[in-house]
C-alpha cells in the first residue's frame, strides 16, 4: 500500500510533515464569500481554495479547543500542553466549527492493523455474522457518498450556510463577545463547487491545486471495490451469513453475491419488477427512466418545464417521481409495466426485503458495519436487533451515534467490538491478510481475473 505524503495545514504546527499512515483528520469547510485570499495573512490554517484541510489529530484538537472555548464545550484537560492557539478572525472560527460537523478521522496504520486482526478473530469465532454496508464502500469505485466532508447532502447543506461574522480581528479582551455593528459583515458561506467566482480567484499564496469538475460516471462502468470482493469471499466461505446494504449501485450482486444472501434495502439500479405480477428482472444496464423524474422535479420546483414527459410516466403518490422504466413484463399474458426498485424519499421499503434483513439481524452475533453513518431509518434499525452481548464492528471515517456499542465489554473486561476510522478498502485488505495469510495473494490475483467477467455482465441498453 502506497504511503502518501501530506503537510499539516496548521501554520504553527511544529512538525508539518504528515503521511497517510499517521493518525489524522481531514475536513472541508464552507467559505467566506469572496474566497480566502483576502484573509490569508490572518488565518492560522492554510486552507485550500475549496475549503479543505488536513491536520495531525493533535493539531485539530487544538483548533477545536481554540474555536469553541468560549462555549465551554471542552474542559481544560482537553487542551494540549502546546501554547494555546489564538484565532484572529471570527470567520475562521466559524469555518472550523462548520468543518467539524463533517470531519473525517483516520486512525494510524498500526491501529488499523491491530483492529483488522481482532476483526478476523471475531469472524472466525462468529456463528452468524451479518455485514451492513453504506455508500462509503463504493467511493473508491467512483461514486460519491452522502454525508462525508464532500458528500451530496453535505454539499447541499453547505451551500445554504450563512454566518454572521466579523472581518476585523477578534478583540483581545478575554470574554468580550461584543463587536460594534459597524464592524459586522455578513459572510455567505458556500461550497466552491457551487460558485463560478471561485474558479477565477487569484490565490498565489494559498493552494495551487484546482478542483476538477466532477464527471458523471455511468453505473455500467462501475466495478466492485476491494471491500466488495472481500465481502463476497466472506459470504462464499460461510464466514458471513447475510448482507444488508443501503446501496443501489448493484456492485454487491455484480461481485457474485447470490440474491438470497443480500437484502438491498433501497433497491438496485439494475433491477426492475412488474407492477402487476411482481416478476423481477436483473439487467446488464441501468433501468431507471430519468427523463420522467427531471420533468416532475422541474415542474415541482419551478412550476414549468421544457422537458417532454414519456407517455408511460406515472407519478408516484408517495415520492412524487415516476418509477416506470418504459419496458413491459415478459411473463406471458401479463403485459404489466415494469418499475425500477429504487426507494426514494417517502417511499416505503419492500416488506419482504426489510423483513429478511431484520430476521438476519435477530440471529446475528457479530454485526460489521462498513461505510455508513447509521443514520437512515428504518435501515439503521438493523443495529438494534442483534443478539446480546452486542458484538459490533464499525468502520467509517466519521463518528456515528452507535460507536459506543462497539466499546462494550464482557464480564472479563474485554472489549466486545471494534471501532476503526479508516477507508474500508484499507481495513479490509488487512482483514483479508489476517484471514488468509500468504493465500491473500491468490485472492487478490482472482480479483484481477474477474474484471473481464464484469465487463461482459455490464453494457449500455
N, C-alpha and C positions, 0 to 999 in steps of 0.2 A: 504494500500500500504506500503510495507516494505521500511524502510529507510536504505540505505547503507552507512556505514561509510567509509570515504576515508582520505587520507593525501595529503595536497597540496605539489606539487613537487618542489616548490621554496624553496631552503635550508634556506634562510634567512627570510622566512615568520614568522611573529610574532605569528600567530595562525595557526599552521599546520593542525589542525582539520578541516575536511570538510565532509559534507554528501550530499546525493542525493537530499535533499530539498533546498540546498543552490544554489545561482547563481554561476555557474562555467563554465570553459572552458576545454574541453578535446581535446588533439592534438596527432598527430603521425608524427614523422619526419623521413626523410631518415637518415642513419647512416654513420659515417666515416668508411672506410674500416679498418678492424681490430677490430672494435667494440668500445665500450665506456670505457672499463676497464682502458685503458692507460691514459684516461683524467679525471677519476672520481674525483680526488682531486682538479682539476682546474675548473671543471664545477660548475655553480651556480644552476643548475637544477639537481634534482635526476631523471634522465631519466631511464625508464625501458629498459630492454635489447632489446625490439623490437622497441624502439623509441617513445613509448607512454608516456604521462604525463597528469596530471590533476592539475588545478590551480583554486584558487579563481579568479573571474573576475578581481579584482583589481590587483592581482599579475601578471596575464597575461598581463594586460595593461602596467604594469611597465616593463616587459620583452620586449614587443614590442617597447616601447619607447627607452629602452637601446640598442636594436639591430638595430634600424633604425634611431637613432637620427642624424647620420652623413648625412643621405639622406634628413633630414629636412621634413620627412613625417608627423611628429607630431609637433604641436606647444607646447610652454612651458606650456600652460594651460592644456595640456593633461597629463602632469606629475602629479603624486600624491604628497602629502605632505611628503611621506616617503623619506628616503635618496635614491638618485639615485643609481640604480644598476650598477655595473661595471663588464662587461663580459670580462673575461681574455683571452678566447680562440676564435680566429677568426672562427674556425669551429663550435663553439656553436652558434655564431651569425647566421651562415648560417643555422644551424639546426632549430633555432627559426623562421627564415624567411621562410624556407621550410614548417614548421609545420603550420604557419599562413595561408597558402593558402587553407588548408582544415580543419581549426579549427572548432570544433563543440561547439556551445554555448548552455547553459541550463539556462533557467530562474528559479528564486526561486519559490518554491511551491506556495507561496501566490500570486505571479504574474500569475501563470498558472491558479489558481482557479478563480481569477478575470477575466482573459481572457475567461475562459470557460463560465462564467455567461453571459458575453457580447455576445459570440457566440450563446448561447442558445436563447438569446433575439432576435438576428438577424435572427435566423432560424424561430422563431415563427412569426416574422413580415414580412418575405420574401414571395413574391408571386411566384417566380420562381428561386429557389436555384439550383445551379449546383455544384457538387463536382468534383475535378480534382485530381487524385492520381498518385503517382510515387512509385519507389522501396522502399522508406523509410517506407511505411506502412507494408511491408512484411518481414522486417528484423527480427522481433520478431517471425516470423513463421519458420525462419531458413535460409532464402535467404539473400545473401549479396546484398548491394546496389552498386552503380557505382561511385558516386562522394563524398562519405563520407570519413572520415580520413583513413579508411581501405578499401575503395571501389575498385571495379575491375579496373576501369580506373585510379584511384588514384595510386594504387599499380604499375600498368604498367608504369605510368609516373615517379614514384619514383625510379624504377629500372634503369631508363635511366639517372638519375641526376648525373652529375659530377661537383664538385665545386672546384675551386682553392682557397685553404685556407692555413693558416699558422699554424703549430703545436705549434709554440712558442707563449707565451703570447703577446697580443696586446701592442705595445709601449705605454708608459704612456703619451707622449706628445700629448696634445689635438689637433685634426685636422690633425695629421700626418698620412696619409694613406700609406706612403711608407714603404715597407718591403723588405729587401735585398733578392736578388734572392737565396742566399744560405740557407735562412730560409723558402723558399717556398716549399710546398709539395702539391701534387695533392690528394684530397680526393674524392674517387669514392663512392658517397653516394648511398646506395641501401637498399631495404626493407629486413628485416631479413627473411621474408618468402621465399625469393628467394635465400638465401645463405645457404650452408651447413656448412660454417665456424661458423656461429653464434651459432649453436646448441652445439658446443663443447667448446665455450668460458667459461673461468672461471671468474666469476664476483661476488665474495662473498660479496662485499660491495655495489653492485648495487641493483638489484631486483631479488628475488629468483623465481618469477613466470615464469615458462616455457610456451612458446607458444605451444599450442596443434595444431597438424596438422589438418587442416580443412577436415572434411569428406564430401564427396559428398552426398547430400540429394536428394532422388528421388522425383520428382514432385508429385507422387501419395501419398507420405507420408505427404505432406504439408497440414495444416489446417488453416482456416481463423483466423485472429487475432481479438483482441477486436475491433480494428478500422474497420475491415471488417464487423463485426457483427453490430457495431453501424451504419455504412453507410446503411446496409441492412434494419435495423429498420427505419431509417430516410426516406428511399425510400418507404418502405411499409406503413409508416404512413403519406406519402404525404408531408413531410416537404422538401424533395429533389425531384426535377422533373427528373433530369438526372445525370448520372455518366459518366465522361470521364476518361479513365485510360490508362496509358502508360505501364502497367504491362501485362506480358504474362503468369503469373503463374496460371490463372484460378480460383483464390480464390474468386473473386467477384461473379462469376457465381455459384460456389460451395456454397457460403453463402446463396444463394436463390434469388439473384437479377435477374429478368427476362431479357432476351437478348434485349427486346425492350427498356429497361431503361438504357442500357450501351453502350458506344462506346469504344471498345477495340482497340485503335489506332494502336498498334504494334502487334496485334494478340493474339492467345491463344494456348498454347501447347497442349490443349485437343480438339482442333477443327481443322478439315480438310475439304477441299472443293474440288469439282470436277473441273478439269481444262477444261472440255468440257461443262457441263451443269450448273456449279456453285452451285450444291446442296451442302449443308453444313451438317456435321455430328459432333455432340458433343460426345466425347468418355470418357470412365472412365479411360483411360490410356494415357500416353504420346505418341503423334502421330508422332513426328519427327524422321527421319532416320538420326542418327548422323554418321554412317559409311561413307556415301557418302560425308558428309561435311569434315570429317577428311581426306579422300582421296584427295579431292580437295584442302584443305588448305595445306596439306603437299606437294602436287605437286607444288603449287604456291610458297611456302616458300623455299623448298629445291630442287625442280626440279625432285624429285623422291620420291617413297613411296612403302612400302611393303603391304599397305592396299589394299585388293581386293574390287573394287567398285561393288555395286549391279547392276544387269542388267537393272533395271528400272531407274537408275540415269539419270538426265537431268540437265546439268549445266545452271544456270540462267544467262542470258546475263547482268543483272544489278548487282546483288550481287556476282556472281561468285560461288555460292553454289547451292545445289540441294534442291528443295522444295518437291519433290515427296516422299511420305511416303511408297510406296510399295503396298498399297491397291488400290482396284478398286471401282469405283462408284457403288452403289447398286440400282440406278434407272434403271428400266427395259429398256433394249435396248441401254443404254448409253455406258457402258464399258470404261468410261474415267478414267485416272489416278487421284488419289487423291493427293492433295498437302497440306502441312502444311500452316497455316495462318500467320506465323511469318514474321515480317518485319525486314529484315537485313539491314545493311548499304548499301545505294544506291538503295534499293528497294523503289517503290512508295507505299504510303498508299492507302488502298482500298477507292475509291472515295465515295461510299455510306456511309461508316463509318465516314470518316472525314467530309463529308457534314452534317451528322446528328449531329456530335459534334459541328460544327460551328453554325448550326441552333439553337441548345440549348443555346449556348453561347450568341447569339444575343438577346435572350429573358431573359437572366439571370440578376436578380437584386441583387444577392448575390453569389459570387464565393468563394468556400472553397477549398484551395489547401493544400494537405496533403502529406508530404514525397517526395517532388520534388523540385529540384533546378530551375525548369522552364527554362532550357537551350536548350532543344531539340526541334527543329522546324521540321515540321510545327505544332507539337502538342502544343507547348507553345503559338502559335498564338491565342489559345482559350482565353487567358487573355485579349488580345487587343480588343475583340469583345463584351465584356459585356456592359450592359447599364450604362449610366451616371445618377447620380453620382456613381462612382466606389465604390461598397462595396465589399471588398475583405478580406479574411482571409488566412494567410499563416502560416502553422506550419511546420517548417523544422529546423534542427539543425545548418544549415549553412545559411549564407546570400544569398539572391537572388537579381537579378537585378530589381525585381518588388516589393521589400519591401516598397518603398516609396508610392506605390499605396495604401497600407493598411493604411497609415498615413494621407491620405487626410481628409479634414474637410468640414462639411456642412456650410451653411450660418450663423449658430449659433455658429460656432467654435467647434462643437462636432466631434470627430474622427469618420470617417465612417466605418473603418475596424479594423482588429486586426492582429498584427504580434506577434507571440509567438515562442520562441525557446524551444522545448521540444520533447520528444518521442511522437509520435502520439497516442499510446495506453494510455499514461498517460493523455494527454489532453482530449482525447475522453471519458475517464472514468469520468472526471469532467464535461464534456459537458452533458453526459447522466444523471449524478446525478442532474444537473441543470434542465434538460428537464423533468425528471421523478420523482424526489424526492424519497420518500421511495419505489416507484414502481420499482426503478432501481434494487432492489434485485431480483424481478421476472424476469426482463430482463436478468440478469446475470445467474440466475438458468436455464433459457431457453437455454443459450449458451452451458452449460454443457450437456443439454439433446440432443442437435443437433449433438454431437460428433459421436454417433452411426450411425446417418443418413449419415454423411460424410464418415464414414468407408465403408458403403455399396455402396456409389457412386464412390469410388476410388479403383481401383485394377490394378495390372500389366496386361499387354497384355497377 
